[in-house]
Amino acid sequence: MLANIGFPGLILILIVALIIFGPNKLPEIGRAAGDTLREFKKSAKDLTGDVTDEVKEVKTIVKDNTK
């Protein structure tokens, strides 16, 4: 959904945010959004890493049992 916004849509969102929150609050909001996104990506990476580790472990067990 976000990939379909495009440049004009981003400018419109920025203008609306500027009107609603004012120029003083925008850096704080942007920083908070960036921190939230960074934390989400880190959590998703940790979760997929755990699953990947378990898949490797299962593959090792299956490989050892077929010998």
CHARMM internal coordinates of N, CA and C (Angstrom, degrees):
IC EDIT
DIST 1 N 1 CA 1.4382
DIST 1 CA 1 C 1.5290
ANGL 1 N 1 CA 1 C 110.45
DIST 1 C 2 N 1.3303
ANGL 1 CA 1 C 2 N 117.69
DIHE 1 N 1 CA 1 C 2 N -46.37
DIST 2 N 2 CA 1.4536
ANGL 1 C 2 N 2 CA 120.46
DIHE 1 CA 1 C 2 N 2 CA -179.14
DIST 2 CA 2 C 1.5190
ANGL 2 N 2 CA 2 C 112.12
DIHE 1 C 2 N 2 CA 2 C -68.30
DIST 2 C 3 N 1.3114
ANGL 2 CA 2 C 3 N 118.14
DIHE 2 N 2 CA 2 C 3 N -25.37
DIST 3 N 3 CA 1.4571
ANGL 2 C 3 N 3 CA 121.06
DIHE 2 CA 2 C 3 N 3 CA -179.39
DIST 3 CA 3 C 1.5217
ANGL 3 N 3 CA 3 C 111.51
DIHE 2 C 3 N 3 CA 3 C -69.19
DIST 3 C 4 N 1.3133
ANGL 3 CA 3 C 4 N 118.24
DIHE 3 N 3 CA 3 C 4 N -20.41
DIST 4 N 4 CA 1.4615
ANGL 3 C 4 N 4 CA 121.83
DIHE 3 CA 3 C 4 N 4 CA -177.53
DIST 4 CA 4 C 1.5255
ANGL 4 N 4 CA 4 C 113.55
DIHE 3 C 4 N 4 CA 4 C -92.33
DIST 4 C 5 N 1.3273
ANGL 4 CA 4 C 5 N 118.16
DIHE 4 N 4 CA 4 C 5 N 3.32
DIST 5 N 5 CA 1.4621
ANGL 4 C 5 N 5 CA 120.30
DIHE 4 CA 4 C 5 N 5 CA -176.80
DIST 5 CA 5 C 1.5241
ANGL 5 N 5 CA 5 C 110.94
DIHE 4 C 5 N 5 CA 5 C -70.19
DIST 5 C 6 N 1.3010
ANGL 5 CA 5 C 6 N 117.84
DIHE 5 N 5 CA 5 C 6 N -51.22
DIST 6 N 6 CA 1.4581
ANGL 5 C 6 N 6 CA 121.40
DIHE 5 CA 5 C 6 N 6 CA -179.77
DIST 6 CA 6 C 1.5179
ANGL 6 N 6 CA 6 C 112.50
DIHE 5 C 6 N 6 CA 6 C 81.03
DIST 6 C 7 N 1.3173
ANGL 6 CA 6 C 7 N 115.47
DIHE 6 N 6 CA 6 C 7 N 174.39
DIST 7 N 7 CA 1.4582
ANGL 6 C 7 N 7 CA 121.71
DIHE 6 CA 6 C 7 N 7 CA -176.52
DIST 7 CA 7 C 1.5243
ANGL 7 N 7 CA 7 C 113.36
DIHE 6 C 7 N 7 CA 7 C -66.11
DIST 7 C 8 N 1.3360
ANGL 7 CA 7 C 8 N 119.75
DIHE 7 N 7 CA 7 C 8 N -45.82
DIST 8 N 8 CA 1.4712
ANGL 7 C 8 N 8 CA 118.74
DIHE 7 CA 7 C 8 N 8 CA 178.53
DIST 8 CA 8 C 1.5273
ANGL 8 N 8 CA 8 C 112.64
DIHE 7 C 8 N 8 CA 8 C -61.28
DIST 8 C 9 N 1.2995
ANGL 8 CA 8 C 9 N 117.31
DIHE 8 N 8 CA 8 C 9 N -36.58
DIST 9 N 9 CA 1.4614
ANGL 8 C 9 N 9 CA 121.01
DIHE 8 CA 8 C 9 N 9 CA 178.26
DIST 9 CA 9 C 1.5192
ANGL 9 N 9 CA 9 C 111.56
DIHE 8 C 9 N 9 CA 9 C -65.91
DIST 9 C 10 N 1.3294
ANGL 9 CA 9 C 10 N 116.58
DIHE 9 N 9 CA 9 C 10 N -39.48
DIST 10 N 10 CA 1.4674
ANGL 9 C 10 N 10 CA 120.18
DIHE 9 CA 9 C 10 N 10 CA 178.26
DIST 10 CA 10 C 1.5268
ANGL 10 N 10 CA 10 C 110.89
DIHE 9 C 10 N 10 CA 10 C -64.94
DIST 10 C 11 N 1.3267
ANGL 10 CA 10 C 11 N 116.67
DIHE 10 N 10 CA 10 C 11 N -39.34
DIST 11 N 11 CA 1.4643
ANGL 10 C 11 N 11 CA 120.08
DIHE 10 CA 10 C 11 N 11 CA 178.57
DIST 11 CA 11 C 1.5313
ANGL 11 N 11 CA 11 C 109.44
DIHE 10 C 11 N 11 CA 11 C -64.52
DIST 11 C 12 N 1.3154
ANGL 11 CA 11 C 12 N 117.62
DIHE 11 N 11 CA 11 C 12 N -42.34
DIST 12 N 12 CA 1.4636
ANGL 11 C 12 N 12 CA 121.40
DIHE 11 CA 11 C 12 N 12 CA 178.81
DIST 12 CA 12 C 1.5258
ANGL 12 N 12 CA 12 C 110.79
DIHE 11 C 12 N 12 CA 12 C -62.02
DIST 12 C 13 N 1.3254
ANGL 12 CA 12 C 13 N 117.16
DIHE 12 N 12 CA 12 C 13 N -43.77
DIST 13 N 13 CA 1.4666
ANGL 12 C 13 N 13 CA 121.45
DIHE 12 CA 12 C 13 N 13 CA 178.42
DIST 13 CA 13 C 1.5252
ANGL 13 N 13 CA 13 C 110.10
DIHE 12 C 13 N 13 CA 13 C -62.01
DIST 13 C 14 N 1.3320
ANGL 13 CA 13 C 14 N 117.39
DIHE 13 N 13 CA 13 C 14 N -42.54
DIST 14 N 14 CA 1.4574
ANGL 13 C 14 N 14 CA 121.25
DIHE 13 CA 13 C 14 N 14 CA 179.05
DIST 14 CA 14 C 1.5297
ANGL 14 N 14 CA 14 C 111.37
DIHE 13 C 14 N 14 CA 14 C -62.87
DIST 14 C 15 N 1.3312
ANGL 14 CA 14 C 15 N 117.51
DIHE 14 N 14 CA 14 C 15 N -42.20
DIST 15 N 15 CA 1.4638
ANGL 14 C 15 N 15 CA 121.12
DIHE 14 CA 14 C 15 N 15 CA 179.13
DIST 15 CA 15 C 1.5263
ANGL 15 N 15 CA 15 C 110.72
DIHE 14 C 15 N 15 CA 15 C -64.38
DIST 15 C 16 N 1.3231
ANGL 15 CA 15 C 16 N 117.06
DIHE 15 N 15 CA 15 C 16 N -44.08
DIST 16 N 16 CA 1.4700
ANGL 15 C 16 N 16 CA 120.61
DIHE 15 CA 15 C 16 N 16 CA 178.77
DIST 16 CA 16 C 1.5259
ANGL 16 N 16 CA 16 C 110.28
DIHE 15 C 16 N 16 CA 16 C -63.31
DIST 16 C 17 N 1.3324
ANGL 16 CA 16 C 17 N 117.51
DIHE 16 N 16 CA 16 C 17 N -43.07
DIST 17 N 17 CA 1.4638
ANGL 16 C 17 N 17 CA 120.46
DIHE 16 CA 16 C 17 N 17 CA 178.50
DIST 17 CA 17 C 1.5208
ANGL 17 N 17 CA 17 C 110.75
DIHE 16 C 17 N 17 CA 17 C -63.47
DIST 17 C 18 N 1.3236
ANGL 17 CA 17 C 18 N 116.68
DIHE 17 N 17 CA 17 C 18 N -38.59
DIST 18 N 18 CA 1.4668
ANGL 17 C 18 N 18 CA 120.80
DIHE 17 CA 17 C 18 N 18 CA 178.76
DIST 18 CA 18 C 1.5208
ANGL 18 N 18 CA 18 C 110.95
DIHE 17 C 18 N 18 CA 18 C -64.09
DIST 18 C 19 N 1.3198
ANGL 18 CA 18 C 19 N 116.71
DIHE 18 N 18 CA 18 C 19 N -39.73
DIST 19 N 19 CA 1.4676
ANGL 18 C 19 N 19 CA 120.69
DIHE 18 CA 18 C 19 N 19 CA 179.01
DIST 19 CA 19 C 1.5316
ANGL 19 N 19 CA 19 C 110.73
DIHE 18 C 19 N 19 CA 19 C -68.96
DIST 19 C 20 N 1.3141
ANGL 19 CA 19 C 20 N 117.08
DIHE 19 N 19 CA 19 C 20 N -42.95
DIST 20 N 20 CA 1.4661
ANGL 19 C 20 N 20 CA 120.90
DIHE 19 CA 19 C 20 N 20 CA -176.21
DIST 20 CA 20 C 1.5306
ANGL 20 N 20 CA 20 C 111.91
DIHE 19 C 20 N 20 CA 20 C -71.77
DIST 20 C 21 N 1.3266
ANGL 20 CA 20 C 21 N 116.99
DIHE 20 N 20 CA 20 C 21 N -48.65
DIST 21 N 21 CA 1.4646
ANGL 20 C 21 N 21 CA 120.46
DIHE 20 CA 20 C 21 N 21 CA -171.88
DIST 21 CA 21 C 1.5171
ANGL 21 N 21 CA 21 C 114.02
DIHE 20 C 21 N 21 CA 21 C -97.49
DIST 21 C 22 N 1.3121
ANGL 21 CA 21 C 22 N 117.91
DIHE 21 N 21 CA 21 C 22 N -22.73
DIST 22 N 22 CA 1.4598
ANGL 21 C 22 N 22 CA 120.38
DIHE 21 CA 21 C 22 N 22 CA -177.74
DIST 22 CA 22 C 1.5134
ANGL 22 N 22 CA 22 C 111.43
DIHE 21 C 22 N 22 CA 22 C 86.48
DIST 22 C 23 N 1.3200
ANGL 22 CA 22 C 23 N 116.60
DIHE 22 N 22 CA 22 C 23 N 161.31
DIST 23 N 23 CA 1.4639
ANGL 22 C 23 N 23 CA 120.00
DIHE 22 CA 22 C 23 N 23 CA -174.77
DIST 23 CA 23 C 1.5298
ANGL 23 N 23 CA 23 C 114.01
DIHE 22 C 23 N 23 CA 23 C -69.92
DIST 23 C 24 N 1.3168
ANGL 23 CA 23 C 24 N 118.30
DIHE 23 N 23 CA 23 C 24 N -22.63
DIST 24 N 24 CA 1.4621
ANGL 23 C 24 N 24 CA 119.88
DIHE 23 CA 23 C 24 N 24 CA -178.04
DIST 24 CA 24 C 1.5238
ANGL 24 N 24 CA 24 C 112.89
DIHE 23 C 24 N 24 CA 24 C -77.08
DIST 24 C 25 N 1.3163
ANGL 24 CA 24 C 25 N 117.82
DIHE 24 N 24 CA 24 C 25 N -29.75
DIST 25 N 25 CA 1.4648
ANGL 24 C 25 N 25 CA 121.49
DIHE 24 CA 24 C 25 N 25 CA -176.63
DIST 25 CA 25 C 1.5351
ANGL 25 N 25 CA 25 C 112.70
DIHE 24 C 25 N 25 CA 25 C -88.29
DIST 25 C 26 N 1.3246
ANGL 25 CA 25 C 26 N 118.12
DIHE 25 N 25 CA 25 C 26 N -21.79
DIST 26 N 26 CA 1.4680
ANGL 25 C 26 N 26 CA 120.05
DIHE 25 CA 25 C 26 N 26 CA -175.19
DIST 26 CA 26 C 1.5250
ANGL 26 N 26 CA 26 C 113.85
DIHE 25 C 26 N 26 CA 26 C -57.66
DIST 26 C 27 N 1.3382
ANGL 26 CA 26 C 27 N 121.05
DIHE 26 N 26 CA 26 C 27 N -44.31
DIST 27 N 27 CA 1.4771
ANGL 26 C 27 N 27 CA 118.93
DIHE 26 CA 26 C 27 N 27 CA 178.19
DIST 27 CA 27 C 1.5263
ANGL 27 N 27 CA 27 C 112.82
DIHE 26 C 27 N 27 CA 27 C -60.33
DIST 27 C 28 N 1.3341
ANGL 27 CA 27 C 28 N 116.26
DIHE 27 N 27 CA 27 C 28 N -38.76
DIST 28 N 28 CA 1.4656
ANGL 27 C 28 N 28 CA 119.71
DIHE 27 CA 27 C 28 N 28 CA 178.55
DIST 28 CA 28 C 1.5244
ANGL 28 N 28 CA 28 C 110.88
DIHE 27 C 28 N 28 CA 28 C -64.43
DIST 28 C 29 N 1.3201
ANGL 28 CA 28 C 29 N 116.01
DIHE 28 N 28 CA 28 C 29 N -43.69
DIST 29 N 29 CA 1.4684
ANGL 28 C 29 N 29 CA 120.73
DIHE 28 CA 28 C 29 N 29 CA -179.43
DIST 29 CA 29 C 1.5290
ANGL 29 N 29 CA 29 C 110.00
DIHE 28 C 29 N 29 CA 29 C -65.31
DIST 29 C 30 N 1.3228
ANGL 29 CA 29 C 30 N 116.77
DIHE 29 N 29 CA 29 C 30 N -42.97
DIST 30 N 30 CA 1.4691
ANGL 29 C 30 N 30 CA 120.57
DIHE 29 CA 29 C 30 N 30 CA 178.39
DIST 30 CA 30 C 1.5143
ANGL 30 N 30 CA 30 C 111.99
DIHE 29 C 30 N 30 CA 30 C -62.49
DIST 30 C 31 N 1.3235
ANGL 30 CA 30 C 31 N 116.27
DIHE 30 N 30 CA 30 C 31 N -41.88
DIST 31 N 31 CA 1.4619
ANGL 30 C 31 N 31 CA 120.85
DIHE 30 CA 30 C 31 N 31 CA 179.07
DIST 31 CA 31 C 1.5299
ANGL 31 N 31 CA 31 C 110.14
DIHE 30 C 31 N 31 CA 31 C -63.87
DIST 31 C 32 N 1.3183
ANGL 31 CA 31 C 32 N 116.63
DIHE 31 N 31 CA 31 C 32 N -44.59
DIST 32 N 32 CA 1.4686
ANGL 31 C 32 N 32 CA 120.76
DIHE 31 CA 31 C 32 N 32 CA 179.76
DIST 32 CA 32 C 1.5292
ANGL 32 N 32 CA 32 C 110.68
DIHE 31 C 32 N 32 CA 32 C -63.71
DIST 32 C 33 N 1.3241
ANGL 32 CA 32 C 33 N 116.92
DIHE 32 N 32 CA 32 C 33 N -40.68
DIST 33 N 33 CA 1.4664
ANGL 32 C 33 N 33 CA 120.30
DIHE 32 CA 32 C 33 N 33 CA 178.54
DIST 33 CA 33 C 1.5274
ANGL 33 N 33 CA 33 C 110.35
DIHE 32 C 33 N 33 CA 33 C -65.22
DIST 33 C 34 N 1.3252
ANGL 33 CA 33 C 34 N 116.76
DIHE 33 N 33 CA 33 C 34 N -41.16
DIST 34 N 34 CA 1.4677
ANGL 33 C 34 N 34 CA 120.40
DIHE 33 CA 33 C 34 N 34 CA 178.22
DIST 34 CA 34 C 1.5143
ANGL 34 N 34 CA 34 C 112.01
DIHE 33 C 34 N 34 CA 34 C -63.95
DIST 34 C 35 N 1.3337
ANGL 34 CA 34 C 35 N 116.68
DIHE 34 N 34 CA 34 C 35 N -43.17
DIST 35 N 35 CA 1.4653
ANGL 34 C 35 N 35 CA 120.56
DIHE 34 CA 34 C 35 N 35 CA 177.98
DIST 35 CA 35 C 1.5230
ANGL 35 N 35 CA 35 C 111.30
DIHE 34 C 35 N 35 CA 35 C -62.34
DIST 35 C 36 N 1.3376
ANGL 35 CA 35 C 36 N 115.66
DIHE 35 N 35 CA 35 C 36 N -41.90
DIST 36 N 36 CA 1.4632
ANGL 35 C 36 N 36 CA 120.32
DIHE 35 CA 35 C 36 N 36 CA 179.35
DIST 36 CA 36 C 1.5210
ANGL 36 N 36 CA 36 C 111.01
DIHE 35 C 36 N 36 CA 36 C -63.73
DIST 36 C 37 N 1.3238
ANGL 36 CA 36 C 37 N 116.53
DIHE 36 N 36 CA 36 C 37 N -44.69
DIST 37 N 37 CA 1.4653
ANGL 36 C 37 N 37 CA 120.56
DIHE 36 CA 36 C 37 N 37 CA 179.07
DIST 37 CA 37 C 1.5229
ANGL 37 N 37 CA 37 C 111.21
DIHE 36 C 37 N 37 CA 37 C -63.71
DIST 37 C 38 N 1.3215
ANGL 37 CA 37 C 38 N 117.10
DIHE 37 N 37 CA 37 C 38 N -41.75
DIST 38 N 38 CA 1.4671
ANGL 37 C 38 N 38 CA 121.78
DIHE 37 CA 37 C 38 N 38 CA 178.77
DIST 38 CA 38 C 1.5261
ANGL 38 N 38 CA 38 C 110.57
DIHE 37 C 38 N 38 CA 38 C -61.52
DIST 38 C 39 N 1.3303
ANGL 38 CA 38 C 39 N 116.56
DIHE 38 N 38 CA 38 C 39 N -44.15
DIST 39 N 39 CA 1.4627
ANGL 38 C 39 N 39 CA 120.66
DIHE 38 CA 38 C 39 N 39 CA 179.55
DIST 39 CA 39 C 1.5299
ANGL 39 N 39 CA 39 C 111.23
DIHE 38 C 39 N 39 CA 39 C -65.73
DIST 39 C 40 N 1.3277
ANGL 39 CA 39 C 40 N 116.50
DIHE 39 N 39 CA 39 C 40 N -39.34
DIST 40 N 40 CA 1.4645
ANGL 39 C 40 N 40 CA 120.41
DIHE 39 CA 39 C 40 N 40 CA 177.89
DIST 40 CA 40 C 1.5263
ANGL 40 N 40 CA 40 C 110.62
DIHE 39 C 40 N 40 CA 40 C -62.80
DIST 40 C 41 N 1.3262
ANGL 40 CA 40 C 41 N 116.88
DIHE 40 N 40 CA 40 C 41 N -45.10
DIST 41 N 41 CA 1.4692
ANGL 40 C 41 N 41 CA 120.50
DIHE 40 CA 40 C 41 N 41 CA 179.45
DIST 41 CA 41 C 1.5248
ANGL 41 N 41 CA 41 C 111.04
DIHE 40 C 41 N 41 CA 41 C -62.50
DIST 41 C 42 N 1.3347
ANGL 41 CA 41 C 42 N 116.17
DIHE 41 N 41 CA 41 C 42 N -41.02
DIST 42 N 42 CA 1.4654
ANGL 41 C 42 N 42 CA 120.41
DIHE 41 CA 41 C 42 N 42 CA 179.34
DIST 42 CA 42 C 1.5264
ANGL 42 N 42 CA 42 C 110.45
DIHE 41 C 42 N 42 CA 42 C -63.10
DIST 42 C 43 N 1.3265
ANGL 42 CA 42 C 43 N 116.37
DIHE 42 N 42 CA 42 C 43 N -44.16
DIST 43 N 43 CA 1.4676
ANGL 42 C 43 N 43 CA 120.45
DIHE 42 CA 42 C 43 N 43 CA -179.97
DIST 43 CA 43 C 1.5255
ANGL 43 N 43 CA 43 C 110.96
DIHE 42 C 43 N 43 CA 43 C -64.83
DIST 43 C 44 N 1.3290
ANGL 43 CA 43 C 44 N 116.61
DIHE 43 N 43 CA 43 C 44 N -41.59
DIST 44 N 44 CA 1.4660
ANGL 43 C 44 N 44 CA 119.86
DIHE 43 CA 43 C 44 N 44 CA 178.97
DIST 44 CA 44 C 1.5240
ANGL 44 N 44 CA 44 C 110.59
DIHE 43 C 44 N 44 CA 44 C -64.74
DIST 44 C 45 N 1.3257
ANGL 44 CA 44 C 45 N 116.75
DIHE 44 N 44 CA 44 C 45 N -39.40
DIST 45 N 45 CA 1.4685
ANGL 44 C 45 N 45 CA 120.50
DIHE 44 CA 44 C 45 N 45 CA 178.99
DIST 45 CA 45 C 1.5217
ANGL 45 N 45 CA 45 C 110.80
DIHE 44 C 45 N 45 CA 45 C -65.85
DIST 45 C 46 N 1.3343
ANGL 45 CA 45 C 46 N 116.81
DIHE 45 N 45 CA 45 C 46 N -41.64
DIST 46 N 46 CA 1.4641
ANGL 45 C 46 N 46 CA 120.54
DIHE 45 CA 45 C 46 N 46 CA 177.35
DIST 46 CA 46 C 1.5258
ANGL 46 N 46 CA 46 C 111.29
DIHE 45 C 46 N 46 CA 46 C -62.57
DIST 46 C 47 N 1.3214
ANGL 46 CA 46 C 47 N 116.50
DIHE 46 N 46 CA 46 C 47 N -42.33
DIST 47 N 47 CA 1.4630
ANGL 46 C 47 N 47 CA 121.06
DIHE 46 CA 46 C 47 N 47 CA -179.34
DIST 47 CA 47 C 1.5224
ANGL 47 N 47 CA 47 C 111.08
DIHE 46 C 47 N 47 CA 47 C -64.73
DIST 47 C 48 N 1.3343
ANGL 47 CA 47 C 48 N 116.91
DIHE 47 N 47 CA 47 C 48 N -46.95
DIST 48 N 48 CA 1.4663
ANGL 47 C 48 N 48 CA 119.50
DIHE 47 CA 47 C 48 N 48 CA 179.69
DIST 48 CA 48 C 1.5225
ANGL 48 N 48 CA 48 C 110.62
DIHE 47 C 48 N 48 CA 48 C -67.89
DIST 48 C 49 N 1.3283
ANGL 48 CA 48 C 49 N 117.06
DIHE 48 N 48 CA 48 C 49 N -30.59
DIST 49 N 49 CA 1.4664
ANGL 48 C 49 N 49 CA 120.22
DIHE 48 CA 48 C 49 N 49 CA 176.62
DIST 49 CA 49 C 1.5152
ANGL 49 N 49 CA 49 C 111.16
DIHE 48 C 49 N 49 CA 49 C -65.10
DIST 49 C 50 N 1.3348
ANGL 49 CA 49 C 50 N 116.28
DIHE 49 N 49 CA 49 C 50 N -40.64
DIST 50 N 50 CA 1.4683
ANGL 49 C 50 N 50 CA 120.42
DIHE 49 CA 49 C 50 N 50 CA 178.06
DIST 50 CA 50 C 1.5268
ANGL 50 N 50 CA 50 C 110.61
DIHE 49 C 50 N 50 CA 50 C -62.61
DIST 50 C 51 N 1.3140
ANGL 50 CA 50 C 51 N 117.04
DIHE 50 N 50 CA 50 C 51 N -43.77
DIST 51 N 51 CA 1.4658
ANGL 50 C 51 N 51 CA 121.38
DIHE 50 CA 50 C 51 N 51 CA -179.89
DIST 51 CA 51 C 1.5199
ANGL 51 N 51 CA 51 C 109.74
DIHE 50 C 51 N 51 CA 51 C -65.79
DIST 51 C 52 N 1.3247
ANGL 51 CA 51 C 52 N 117.42
DIHE 51 N 51 CA 51 C 52 N -42.36
DIST 52 N 52 CA 1.4628
ANGL 51 C 52 N 52 CA 121.66
DIHE 51 CA 51 C 52 N 52 CA 179.41
DIST 52 CA 52 C 1.5227
ANGL 52 N 52 CA 52 C 110.43
DIHE 51 C 52 N 52 CA 52 C -61.62
DIST 52 C 53 N 1.3284
ANGL 52 CA 52 C 53 N 116.84
DIHE 52 N 52 CA 52 C 53 N -42.05
DIST 53 N 53 CA 1.4680
ANGL 52 C 53 N 53 CA 120.29
DIHE 52 CA 52 C 53 N 53 CA 178.45
DIST 53 CA 53 C 1.5226
ANGL 53 N 53 CA 53 C 111.14
DIHE 52 C 53 N 53 CA 53 C -62.24
DIST 53 C 54 N 1.3227
ANGL 53 CA 53 C 54 N 116.99
DIHE 53 N 53 CA 53 C 54 N -41.03
DIST 54 N 54 CA 1.4619
ANGL 53 C 54 N 54 CA 119.96
DIHE 53 CA 53 C 54 N 54 CA 179.98
DIST 54 CA 54 C 1.5205
ANGL 54 N 54 CA 54 C 111.72
DIHE 53 C 54 N 54 CA 54 C -67.85
DIST 54 C 55 N 1.3352
ANGL 54 CA 54 C 55 N 117.31
DIHE 54 N 54 CA 54 C 55 N -37.52
DIST 55 N 55 CA 1.4602
ANGL 54 C 55 N 55 CA 120.67
DIHE 54 CA 54 C 55 N 55 CA 177.62
DIST 55 CA 55 C 1.5256
ANGL 55 N 55 CA 55 C 109.90
DIHE 54 C 55 N 55 CA 55 C -63.35
DIST 55 C 56 N 1.3278
ANGL 55 CA 55 C 56 N 116.74
DIHE 55 N 55 CA 55 C 56 N -42.93
DIST 56 N 56 CA 1.4745
ANGL 55 C 56 N 56 CA 120.12
DIHE 55 CA 55 C 56 N 56 CA 177.82
DIST 56 CA 56 C 1.5138
ANGL 56 N 56 CA 56 C 110.96
DIHE 55 C 56 N 56 CA 56 C -61.76
DIST 56 C 57 N 1.3366
ANGL 56 CA 56 C 57 N 116.19
DIHE 56 N 56 CA 56 C 57 N -40.19
DIST 57 N 57 CA 1.4576
ANGL 56 C 57 N 57 CA 120.18
DIHE 56 CA 56 C 57 N 57 CA 179.53
DIST 57 CA 57 C 1.5243
ANGL 57 N 57 CA 57 C 110.91
DIHE 56 C 57 N 57 CA 57 C -64.32
DIST 57 C 58 N 1.3157
ANGL 57 CA 57 C 58 N 117.44
DIHE 57 N 57 CA 57 C 58 N -42.72
DIST 58 N 58 CA 1.4646
ANGL 57 C 58 N 58 CA 121.02
DIHE 57 CA 57 C 58 N 58 CA 178.98
DIST 58 CA 58 C 1.5228
ANGL 58 N 58 CA 58 C 110.03
DIHE 57 C 58 N 58 CA 58 C -64.85
DIST 58 C 59 N 1.3176
ANGL 58 CA 58 C 59 N 117.69
DIHE 58 N 58 CA 58 C 59 N -41.68
DIST 59 N 59 CA 1.4705
ANGL 58 C 59 N 59 CA 120.77
DIHE 58 CA 58 C 59 N 59 CA 178.56
DIST 59 CA 59 C 1.5222
ANGL 59 N 59 CA 59 C 110.58
DIHE 58 C 59 N 59 CA 59 C -60.90
DIST 59 C 60 N 1.3245
ANGL 59 CA 59 C 60 N 117.10
DIHE 59 N 59 CA 59 C 60 N -40.34
DIST 60 N 60 CA 1.4624
ANGL 59 C 60 N 60 CA 121.00
DIHE 59 CA 59 C 60 N 60 CA 178.69
DIST 60 CA 60 C 1.5151
ANGL 60 N 60 CA 60 C 110.47
DIHE 59 C 60 N 60 CA 60 C -63.85
DIST 60 C 61 N 1.3206
ANGL 60 CA 60 C 61 N 116.99
DIHE 60 N 60 CA 60 C 61 N -43.40
DIST 61 N 61 CA 1.4644
ANGL 60 C 61 N 61 CA 121.13
DIHE 60 CA 60 C 61 N 61 CA -179.68
DIST 61 CA 61 C 1.5322
ANGL 61 N 61 CA 61 C 109.95
DIHE 60 C 61 N 61 CA 61 C -63.88
DIST 61 C 62 N 1.3327
ANGL 61 CA 61 C 62 N 116.80
DIHE 61 N 61 CA 61 C 62 N -45.33
DIST 62 N 62 CA 1.4743
ANGL 61 C 62 N 62 CA 120.24
DIHE 61 CA 61 C 62 N 62 CA 179.92
DIST 62 CA 62 C 1.5202
ANGL 62 N 62 CA 62 C 109.92
DIHE 61 C 62 N 62 CA 62 C -63.92
DIST 62 C 63 N 1.3064
ANGL 62 CA 62 C 63 N 117.60
DIHE 62 N 62 CA 62 C 63 N -41.68
DIST 63 N 63 CA 1.4673
ANGL 62 C 63 N 63 CA 121.74
DIHE 62 CA 62 C 63 N 63 CA 179.81
DIST 63 CA 63 C 1.5254
ANGL 63 N 63 CA 63 C 110.72
DIHE 62 C 63 N 63 CA 63 C -62.79
DIST 63 C 64 N 1.3453
ANGL 63 CA 63 C 64 N 117.56
DIHE 63 N 63 CA 63 C 64 N -41.98
DIST 64 N 64 CA 1.4474
ANGL 63 C 64 N 64 CA 121.44
DIHE 63 CA 63 C 64 N 64 CA 179.08
DIST 64 CA 64 C 1.5296
ANGL 64 N 64 CA 64 C 112.01
DIHE 63 C 64 N 64 CA 64 C -67.50
DIST 64 C 65 N 1.3235
ANGL 64 CA 64 C 65 N 117.56
DIHE 64 N 64 CA 64 C 65 N -33.66
DIST 65 N 65 CA 1.4561
ANGL 64 C 65 N 65 CA 121.04
DIHE 64 CA 64 C 65 N 65 CA -178.51
DIST 65 CA 65 C 1.5229
ANGL 65 N 65 CA 65 C 112.05
DIHE 64 C 65 N 65 CA 65 C -77.01
DIST 65 C 66 N 1.3189
ANGL 65 CA 65 C 66 N 118.40
DIHE 65 N 65 CA 65 C 66 N -20.89
DIST 66 N 66 CA 1.4634
ANGL 65 C 66 N 66 CA 119.87
DIHE 65 CA 65 C 66 N 66 CA 179.96
DIST 66 CA 66 C 1.5235
ANGL 66 N 66 CA 66 C 112.61
DIHE 65 C 66 N 66 CA 66 C -86.22
DIST 66 C 67 N 1.3073
ANGL 66 CA 66 C 67 N 117.98
DIHE 66 N 66 CA 66 C 67 N -7.29
DIST 67 N 67 CA 1.4905
ANGL 66 C 67 N 67 CA 121.04
DIHE 66 CA 66 C 67 N 67 CA 179.59
DIST 67 CA 67 C 1.4873
ANGL 67 N 67 CA 67 C 111.60
DIHE 66 C 67 N 67 CA 67 C -81.52
END
COOR INIT
IC SEED 1 N 1 CA 1 C
IC BUILD
